[in-house]
Amino acid sequence: MTGTSGDYIDYRIEKAYDSFDDAQLLFSNERWNACVNRLYYSCFYITIALMVKNGIETTTHDGVRNQLGLRFVKTNLIDKHFGKLYSKLFDYRLKGDYGDLFDFNEALVAPLITEVEKYLDTIKTLILAHDI
């Protein structure tokens, strides 16, 4: 990584919102599995920024999910609803990317758009608000 940790955090936040924009385009084109993938990655990227901001090292997607739960959900720094959302997207992404003969649908994906937007804004606010 070149640059400062602040540069990296800013980069990951930007990638998170870019992925969210991609998810919205995919949603409008009824590409449900790809939309879920981008929704997951938007949350993953901003969660990585949160980890870096707090000096938490992770090496796997599951490690990020576990640290989010341990360090932020169980300590009530973020609502448990967001921890459940992240875990759901983690599982959905795996199912959508690797599950044979499986496709998401609009009814399942539509509510995720709003929830992910709230997640991104909540985590961004937490990152920018103060040192945790």
C-alpha positions, 0 to 999 in steps of 0.5 A: 500500500502506498500513501497513508492509512487515511488515503487507503481508508478514503479509497475503500470508502470511495470503492464502497460507494462505487460498488453501490452505484454499480449495484443500482445499475444492475438492479435496474437491469434485473441482474439480481445475482450480480446486484447482490455481489456488488451490494456485498462488496460495497459493504465489504469495502467500507467495513475494511475501511473501518477495520483499518481506521481501528488498526484491526488486521484481517486476511479473509472475508470471514475474518472481516465478518467475525471482527465486525461482530466482535469489535463493533456489534457486540460492543454496541458501536453499531446496531446488531441489525447491521451485523445481521445484514452483513452476514446475510449479504456474505451468505447471499454473495456465496450462494449467488456466485457459486450456487448452481441453478440459483437466481435471486429475484426482485422481491428479495433484492429490492429491500437490500438496496435501502438497507445497504445504503443505510449500512454504508452511511452508518459505517462512513459516519462511524469512520469519520466521526471519531477514533474508536 
